[in-house]
Amino acid sequence: MAQTDPQAAAAAAATPTTTPAMPAMPTMPTDDAAIAALTALLGGRDAVSILDLGGGTGVYAVPLARLGHRVDVLDQSPDALATLRRRAQSAGVDHLVHGQVADLDALDGPLAGRRDDVVLCHRVLEYVEDPLATLRAAAALLAPGGWMSVIAANRDGAVLSRIVSGRLGEAARIAAGDDAQGKSGRRFEIGQLEGLMAAAELQIDSARGLGLASELSPAEASTAEIKAVHEATCRRPALRDVSPFVHLIVRPAP
């Protein structure tokens, strides 16, 4: 990843602003790729405690619970959590999955003293008022030896997808940062994400791109073909850094 000034990048990304309400995200190929990565990281481990921030519909919680892990989900949407309950019941893991309505801009209060082995922060930084404060609060919830999975929208990836689809005016606006508080919430540059992690005293263990193959593949491409391209490209820096989303595995810096 490109080098940047961590303090400047974090300040630019973390300035508190009014952001759109976080939507309930549908299942996408990017979710499947992220679940596969998490499954590999958790493979062979005994059951762990997982806290899923903003994961109300259960896209991540239910597959991870099917591996035997306990997953607590915090989300601001009661409707999303209702979907979570139905999914968990249908999958037979409702005894392992629990949802709670919570304000993701105020994690310190209701979660004081809690510690989890894994914290998921997927598509959250785009919508919270202060991304840096949320990262710090999430990191404080990690048990010793724990780690966090962060997925965030990538500005350069959004620009590339608009160019490829011929939406040049939209590409120019996104590249210029004019979309910063648009319907999709914030998008981050790679350097901003690096800066946020550094400011939150989190070290990056791994970084993958998500969504490049599924976003740019022709409609007739098969799921297997898209998966093969993803696995071949997600860690290549030049392609990772222009993917629609970036997936980071981070842990508290020593």
N, C-alpha and C positions, 0 to 999 in steps of 0.2 A: 504494500500500500504506500501511497505517496506520503512523504514527510510533510508535516505542517506544524504550526505553532499551537500546541495543545490549549493554552489559555485563551488565545484569540478565537480558535475554532469553537471551543466550548462556550465561550461567551456569546458568539453569534448564534449558536444552536439553542442555547438554553435561556435566552431572554424570555421572561414570562409574557405571554400574550393570550388573548382570547382565541380559542381554537374550536373547530367544529366538534359536535358530539361524535363520540366513537361509534362507528356502525358495527352491527353484527356481521362478521366476515363470513362469506360462504366458503365451502371447501374448494380449494384450487390445487392445481399441480404443485404450486409452491409449498402448500401445506404438506402434501405427500412427501416431497423431498426433505422438508424439515423434520417430519416425523421419522423418516428413515435415518437421518443423521442422529437424532436423539436416541432412537432405538439402538443404534450402534454404540453410542456412548454409554448407554445403560446396560448393554448386553452382558449377561452373566452376573450382574450385581443382585444382591438380595434386595428386597423391597425398600424403596426410599420414599421420603416425603417430598412432594412436589407442590409448589405454590404457583398457580397459573394466573398471572395478572391480565385482566382484560380478556380472558378466554371463555367468555360466558356461554357460547354455543357448544363447547365441548369438542371442537375440531382437534385439539391436541390432548385434552384431558382424557377422553374416552379411549383412544388408542394406547395411551401410556398406562391407564388403569388396567387395560386388558393384559399388560405385561406383569401385573401384580402390584403396581405402585399405587400408593394413596395420593390422590390429587385434590387439592382444595383450590377452588376457582373464585376469584374476586372479579366482579364486574358491576358496572353502574346500571346495567339494564336488567330489570326483572324479566322482561320478555326473553332476553338471551338466556338467562338462567333457567327459564322454563324449558327452553329447547335443550339445554344441558341435561336437565332431569330426564326428559323423554329419551334422549340418546343413551344416557347411562343405563336406564331401565331396559331399553331394547337390547343393549349389549350385555346385560347381566352383570354390570359393574357398579350399580348404584350404591352398593355398600362401601365402595372405595372412592367415589367421587362426591364431593360436597360443594355446593355453591353458596355464595354470600354476596349480597348487595353491598358495594363499598365504593367510596370516592377514591379514585386512583391518584388524585392530587393531594390526598391526606392519608397516607399509609401509616404514618407514625403512630397515631392514636390507637385504632382498633387492633393493630398487630404488635403492639409493644410487648417485647419479651419473646416473641415467636422466633423459631429458627427452623429452616428447611434445608434439605440437602441440595435441592435444585429449585431455582426460581425461573419461570418463563416470563419474558417481557417481550411479547410478540405483537407488533403493530400497535404499540402503546405510546412510544415516544412522539409519534406524529400528532397525538391528540391531547396529551396532558398539558397543563399550563406551563410547567417548568420541567423540561426533560432531565436536567441535571439533578434537580431535587428528587425526582422520581427514581433515578438511577441510584442515588445515594441511599434513599430509603429502602429500595429493593435489595441493595448489597448488604445493608445492615440486617436483613432477614436471613442471610445465609449462615448455616451451621459451619463449624470448622471443617475445612476440606470441601465445602460446597462450591457450586458453580452456577452461573447464570447463562441462559440462552436469550439472546437479543436479536430480534428481527426488525428491520426498519426500512422504509422506502428510500430508494436511492435516486437522487436527482438526475444523475447522468444516465441512469438506466431509463428513466422516464423520457428524457430528451431523445435518446436513441430510438425508443419504440415509436415515438411520434414522427420522427424523421422517416423511419422505415414505412410507416403507414400513410405517409404523405400529409400529415397534419403539421405543416411547417410553422404556421403562426403559433400554434400551441407549443411546439418545440421551442421556439424562440422565447416565448413567455416563461416557460419553465426554466430554461437555461439562465434567463435573466433574474430569476427568483421572484417573478411577479405572481407566482402561484402559491407563495409560501403559506397562506392560510386559506387555500381553496377547499373544494369539497372533499379532497382526499387528505386534508391535513398537511402537516409539514412533509417535505422531502429533505433528505440530508445528503450532503456531499461526503465522500469517504473521509476526508480530513476532519470534518465536523464530528463524525462518529468517533474517530480516533481521539479527538480532543475531549469529547464528552467522557469517554472511558478513562482517559488519563486524569481528568479533573475529578472523577468519582473514585479514583484510586483503584481502578480495575485494570488488570492486564489481559490482553487479548491472547487467548490460546490458539484459536483458529478463526478463519474468516472464509466464508463461502458466498458465492453468488447464488441467488434463487430467481427462477422465473425466466431466465434468458431464453432457454430452449422453447419453453411453452409459449412465451410471448411472441417470438419471432418465427416459430415453425408454421408451415402451411397447414390449413385446416385438415387435410387428409393424413397428416402425420399420426402415427400410432402412439399410444401411451408408452410402449416399449422403446420406440425410437427416441421419443422425447427424454425418457429416463436415461437412455444410453448417452445422449448428447450432454445432459446435465452432469452425469457422473464424470464425463471426460473433460468438462470445461469449468465446473464450479469453483475449482481452486486455482485456475490459471489467472494470474493477477489482471492481465489486460481484459479478459472476458468477465471475470468476477466483478470488476469495478464498473462495468456498464450493464450489470444485471438490474432488473427492476427492484430487487430487494437484496439486502445484505444480511447474512446470518452470522452472528458473532457468538462464540463461546468465550466467556470471560470469567475471571475469578479475582478475588481481592489480591491486590499487589502485595508482595512480601514486604 
